Amino acid sequence: MCLMAKIIKYSLYFLWRLQNSKRYKKLGTRSFIDRPLKINGSRNIIIGNHVFIGYKTWLASMPNTVTSNPILQIGDGTSIGHFNHIYATKKIIIGNNVLTADKVYISDNIHGFDNVTLPIKNQPIQQKNDVYIGDGSWLGENVCVIGAKIGRNCVIGANSVVTRNIPDYCVAVGAPAKIIKRYNYDIKQWKITNPDGLFINI
């Protein structure tokens, strides 16, 4: 990158930070959001240091259920792909150095559908469990995480739907997502498991 291009790049970044630094509950150093689709409840959003959030992502931390103080927190070094949709009504915590691909959906709530006499869009939002995504994990393209915890250094395969907790150091795929591999510390290798994460001897 030539000197002039670097000057332009860092000037634009400086202007962006000047406009946005007080908008969020916290906006860490060297963090940047590339032309977001929407930001709702920015005062309830914490963004760590060296975070990149891709083009047309929608971030929200809004009290649309019984919770009055929702929080959305994104840890240091995390990279969020393009067109992600992350919506907290209570608590979503994304750890450090997490990587998400494009078009990932993360939520701690769902649309209610109990009353069959009403359109679903007219029914109240239902609160699900808090969402935690552990340090170093990777979520593939089109992954959905709804009211579940994902451990450290996990891999969630493309198009998977995570609705139950995934322990540390697992590979999970499918809809609903099921564990297919887990790191075995005794032999220092990734090994095939059953859906409960128990190793299968082959």
Phi, psi and chi 1 to 4 in degrees:
 res  aa     phi    psi   chi1   chi2   chi3   chi4
   1 MET       -  128.1 -174.7 -177.2  -66.1      -
   2 CYS   -71.9  164.4   70.8      -      -      -
   3 LEU   -58.8  -43.1  179.1   59.2      -      -
   4 MET   -63.7  -40.8 -175.9   54.7   68.9      -
   5 ALA   -63.9  -39.2      -      -      -      -
   6 LYS   -64.5  -41.3  -74.2 -176.4  178.2  179.4
   7 ILE   -62.3  -43.7  -68.8  171.4      -      -
   8 ILE   -63.7  -45.1  -67.5  170.9      -      -
   9 LYS   -59.3  -50.4  175.7 -176.2  174.5 -178.4
  10 TYR   -73.1  -26.0  -72.7  109.7      -      -
  11 SER   -67.9  -43.0  -64.0      -      -      -
  12 LEU   -64.8  -40.5  -69.1  172.2      -      -
  13 TYR   -62.9  -42.6  171.2   73.2      -      -
  14 PHE   -62.3  -43.0  175.9   77.1      -      -
  15 LEU   -63.8  -40.8  -70.8  171.5      -      -
  16 TRP   -61.8  -45.5 -179.6   85.0      -      -
  17 ARG   -64.6  -36.6  -75.9 -160.0   63.9   85.4
  18 LEU   -61.3  -38.3 -160.7   62.2      -      -
  19 GLN   -77.7  -27.0  -67.4  172.8  -22.9      -
  20 ASN  -114.3  -10.4  -71.8  -83.5      -      -
  21 SER   -60.7  -30.5   60.5      -      -      -
  22 LYS   -99.5    2.3  -65.5 -177.2  179.3  179.3
  23 ARG   -76.9  -31.3 -179.1  178.1 -177.7 -176.4
  24 TYR  -102.2  161.4  -62.1   87.9      -      -
  25 LYS   -59.3  -40.3 -171.9  177.1 -177.5   72.8
  26 LYS  -153.5  136.0  177.8 -172.5  174.4 -174.5
  27 LEU  -127.6  108.0  178.4   61.1      -      -
  28 GLY   -69.2  170.3      -      -      -      -
  29 THR   -69.7  147.5   60.4      -      -      -
  30 ARG    56.4   29.1  -58.5  -70.4  -65.3  -83.7
  31 SER  -105.0  150.0  -67.6      -      -      -
  32 PHE  -152.3  139.6  179.3   69.6      -      -
  33 ILE  -115.6  121.6  -56.6  174.7      -      -
  34 ASP   -89.3   99.1 -176.4   11.0      -      -
  35 ARG    45.5   67.8  -65.7  164.0  -69.3  172.7
  36 PRO   -63.4  152.4   25.1  -34.7      -      -
  37 LEU   -69.4  -50.4  177.4   65.2      -      -
  38 LYS  -150.6  150.3  -67.9 -178.2 -175.4  178.7
  39 ILE  -130.3  113.1  -56.1  -71.3      -      -
  40 ASN  -113.9  132.8  -60.0  120.0      -      -
  41 GLY    69.2   43.2      -      -      -      -
  42 SER   -59.7  -27.8   57.5      -      -      -
  43 ARG   -70.1   -8.4  -61.2  -56.7  -59.7  170.8
  44 ASN  -107.1   14.3  -57.8  -41.4      -      -
  45 ILE  -114.6  128.3  -63.0  174.7      -      -
  46 ILE  -113.6  123.2  -62.3  170.9      -      -
  47 ILE  -119.3  123.8  -63.1  173.0      -      -
  48 GLY   -73.8 -164.3      -      -      -      -
  49 ASN   -86.1  147.1  -58.5  -40.6      -      -
  50 HIS    57.7   40.6  -60.2  -90.2      -      -
  51 VAL   -99.4  135.2  171.5      -      -      -
  52 PHE  -116.8  130.7  174.4   77.7      -      -
  53 ILE  -122.4  120.9  -62.9  173.2      -      -
  54 GLY   -72.4  176.5      -      -      -      -
  55 TYR   -59.1  135.8  176.8   70.8      -      -
  56 LYS    57.7   33.0  -66.8  -61.7 -177.2 -174.1
  57 THR   -83.9  146.2  -77.1      -      -      -
  58 TRP  -110.4  115.5  179.0    2.8      -      -
  59 LEU  -108.3  135.5  -59.5  179.3      -      -
  60 ALA  -146.8  141.0      -      -      -      -
  61 SER  -141.8   87.7 -173.3      -      -      -
  62 MET  -126.7  140.8  -62.5  -71.1  -70.5      -
  63 PRO   -81.3   69.2   31.6  -34.8      -      -
  64 ASN   -92.0    3.0  -69.1  -25.3      -      -
  65 THR  -123.8 -153.8   59.1      -      -      -
  66 VAL   -73.0  -14.4  -65.1      -      -      -
  67 THR   -74.7  136.7  -56.6      -      -      -
  68 SER  -100.5  -19.6   57.8      -      -      -
  69 ASN  -129.6   73.2  -64.2  -60.9      -      -
  70 PRO   -69.7  159.9   28.2  -35.2      -      -
  71 ILE  -141.4  135.8 -168.6   72.0      -      -
  72 LEU  -121.9  119.2  166.7   56.8      -      -
  73 GLN  -125.1  130.9  179.9  173.2  -41.1      -
  74 ILE  -120.9  122.2  -59.6  172.9      -      -
  75 GLY   -79.2  170.6      -      -      -      -
  76 ASP   -57.2  140.1  -63.2  -15.5      -      -
  77 GLY    74.1    4.9      -      -      -      -
  78 THR   -78.6  145.4  -73.7      -      -      -
  79 SER  -123.6  117.3 -178.2      -      -      -
  80 ILE  -102.0  129.5  -57.7  -65.0      -      -
  81 GLY   -71.0 -178.5      -      -      -      -
  82 HIS   -73.4  149.3  -53.8  -56.2      -      -
  83 PHE    60.5   27.2  -53.7  104.1      -      -
  84 ASN   -75.4  156.2  -82.2 -145.7      -      -
  85 HIS  -133.3  109.7 -178.8 -174.5      -      -
  86 ILE  -123.5  113.3  -55.2  173.6      -      -
  87 TYR  -130.1  111.0 -155.0  117.0      -      -
  88 ALA  -104.0  131.1      -      -      -      -
  89 THR  -109.8  -10.7   51.4      -      -      -
  90 LYS  -134.8  -70.1 -175.7 -179.5  178.8 -171.8
  91 LYS  -154.4  124.7 -177.1 -175.8  -73.3 -173.6
  92 ILE  -128.5  122.5  -65.4  175.9      -      -
  93 ILE  -119.1  116.0  -54.0  -67.0      -      -
  94 ILE  -105.7  124.9  -60.8  173.6      -      -
  95 GLY   -73.2 -167.0      -      -      -      -
  96 ASN   -81.3  144.0  -60.3  -31.3      -      -
  97 ASN    57.3   32.5  -61.1  -55.4      -      -
  98 VAL   -80.9  146.5  171.1      -      -      -
  99 LEU  -124.8  126.2  175.5   63.8      -      -
 100 THR  -117.4  142.1   75.3      -      -      -
 101 ALA   -78.2 -168.3      -      -      -      -
 102 ASP   -77.0  154.7  -64.6  -15.7      -      -
 103 LYS    58.6   41.3  -61.1 -176.8  -72.5  -68.6
 104 VAL   -93.4  139.6  167.8      -      -      -
 105 TYR  -117.6  126.3  176.0   68.9      -      -
 106 ILE  -130.6  126.1  -58.0  171.0      -      -
 107 SER  -151.3  149.1  177.7      -      -      -
 108 ASP  -108.6   23.0   62.9   -6.2      -      -
 109 ASN  -152.7  162.6   61.4   89.3      -      -
 110 ILE  -138.6  164.2   61.3  170.0      -      -
 111 HIS   -73.2  133.8  -76.2  -78.7      -      -
 112 GLY   -67.9  149.7      -      -      -      -
 113 PHE  -144.3   18.9   54.6   90.2      -      -
 114 ASP   -65.5  -37.6  -67.1  -21.2      -      -
 115 ASN   -90.9  105.4 -171.5  -16.2      -      -
 116 VAL   -75.9   -5.2  -64.8      -      -      -
 117 THR   -89.5   -6.1   66.5      -      -      -
 118 LEU  -116.7  143.5  -74.0  175.9      -      -
 119 PRO   -58.7  144.2  -20.9   30.9      -      -
 120 ILE   -59.2  -34.4  -69.1  171.6      -      -
 121 LYS   -66.2  -17.8   73.4 -178.7 -176.3   69.1
 122 ASN   -97.1    2.0  -66.5  -22.0      -      -
 123 GLN   -96.3  154.6  -62.7 -168.0   44.6      -
 124 PRO   -68.1  152.5   22.1  -31.9      -      -
 125 ILE   -69.8  137.1  -60.0  -63.8      -      -
 126 GLN  -105.1  130.2  -66.7 -178.2   -2.1      -
 127 GLN   -78.1  130.5 -173.0   65.6   54.9      -
 128 LYS  -104.8 -170.7  -54.8  -63.6  -75.9 -176.1
 129 ASN   -69.5  158.3  -66.7  -32.5      -      -
 130 ASP   -59.3  150.2  -62.8  -13.9      -      -
 131 VAL  -108.8  129.2  172.7      -      -      -
 132 TYR  -127.8  131.7  -66.0   88.4      -      -
 133 ILE  -120.0  118.4  -61.3  176.1      -      -
 134 GLY   -70.9  160.0      -      -      -      -
 135 ASP   -53.5  138.8  -63.9  -12.3      -      -
 136 GLY    77.0    5.6      -      -      -      -
 137 SER   -81.9  160.5  -73.8      -      -      -
 138 TRP  -130.2  125.2  168.8   34.8      -      -
 139 LEU  -109.9  121.7  -80.6   57.9      -      -
 140 GLY   -74.9  179.5      -      -      -      -
 141 GLU   -60.0  136.1 -171.4  120.3   -8.9      -
 142 ASN    67.4   16.5  -64.0  -44.9      -      -
 143 VAL   -69.0  142.6  162.9      -      -      -
 144 CYS  -118.0  132.2  -65.3      -      -      -
 145 VAL  -123.0  118.9 -179.0      -      -      -
 146 ILE  -130.3  109.3  -56.6  170.1      -      -
 147 GLY    58.9   42.8      -      -      -      -
 148 ALA  -141.5  163.1      -      -      -      -
 149 LYS  -110.1  138.1  -61.8  177.4 -178.2  178.7
 150 ILE  -119.6  132.1  -64.2  171.7      -      -
 151 GLY   -75.5 -169.5      -      -      -      -
 152 ARG   -74.4  145.8  -62.7  167.2   59.8   92.0
 153 ASN    48.6   42.6  -79.5   68.4      -      -
 154 CYS   -93.5  155.5  -72.3      -      -      -
 155 VAL  -116.8  123.2  176.1      -      -      -
 156 ILE  -111.9  116.0  -51.6  -60.8      -      -
 157 GLY   -67.1  156.6      -      -      -      -
 158 ALA   -53.2  142.0      -      -      -      -
 159 ASN    68.8   12.2  -57.5  -54.4      -      -
 160 SER   -80.5  152.9  -62.8      -      -      -
 161 VAL  -121.1  110.9  179.2      -      -      -
 162 VAL   -97.5  112.2 -179.0      -      -      -
 163 THR  -122.9   -1.9   56.7      -      -      -
 164 ARG  -133.1  160.1   67.9  173.1 -170.9  164.7
 165 ASN   -65.5  141.5  -63.1  -17.0      -      -
 166 ILE  -117.0  123.9  -54.5  -68.0      -      -
 167 PRO   -69.5  175.1  -14.4   27.0      -      -
 168 ASP   -58.5  149.5  -65.4  -16.2      -      -
 169 TYR    56.1   50.2  -48.8  110.5      -      -
 170 CYS  -124.2  154.1  -72.8      -      -      -
 171 VAL  -109.0  126.8  178.0      -      -      -
 172 ALA  -131.8  140.9      -      -      -      -
 173 VAL  -142.0  160.2  -61.0      -      -      -
 174 GLY   104.1  175.9      -      -      -      -
 175 ALA  -134.9  100.7      -      -      -      -
 176 PRO   -73.9  153.9   27.9  -35.3      -      -
 177 ALA   -65.9  137.0      -      -      -      -
 178 LYS  -128.5  145.7  -63.8  179.8 -179.7  178.8
 179 ILE   -71.1  133.3  -58.1  166.7      -      -
 180 ILE  -119.9  -19.5   59.9  167.9      -      -
 181 LYS  -146.0  152.8  -81.7 -173.7 -178.5 -179.5
 182 ARG  -148.3  147.7 -174.3  162.5   62.5   85.0
 183 TYR   -77.4  127.9 -170.3   74.1      -      -
 184 ASN   -98.9  109.2 -173.4  -33.1      -      -
 185 TYR   -69.7  -25.0  -92.3   98.3      -      -
 186 ASP   -65.4  -39.2  -65.8  -25.8      -      -
 187 ILE  -111.2    1.5   60.5  173.6      -      -
 188 LYS    58.3   46.5  -58.4  -67.1 -169.7  -68.5
 189 GLN  -145.5  154.9  -71.0 -179.0    4.2      -
 190 TRP   -79.9  130.8  -70.6   89.0      -      -
 191 LYS  -127.6  149.6  -60.5  -65.7  -68.7 -177.7
 192 ILE   -67.8  140.8  -65.3  172.6      -      -
 193 THR  -128.9  170.8   71.3      -      -      -
 194 ASN   -83.4  174.5   67.4   14.1      -      -
 195 PRO   -60.8  -16.8  -26.8   36.6      -      -
 196 ASP   -90.0    1.7  -65.6  -39.9      -      -
 197 GLY    86.0   10.6      -      -      -      -
 198 LEU   -86.6  134.2  -60.2  175.5      -      -
 199 PHE   -65.1  141.8  -66.1  117.6      -      -
 200 ILE  -104.8  126.5  -62.4  172.6      -      -
 201 ASN   -84.5  120.5  -66.0  -39.7      -      -
 202 ILE  -113.9      -  -63.4  178.0      -      -
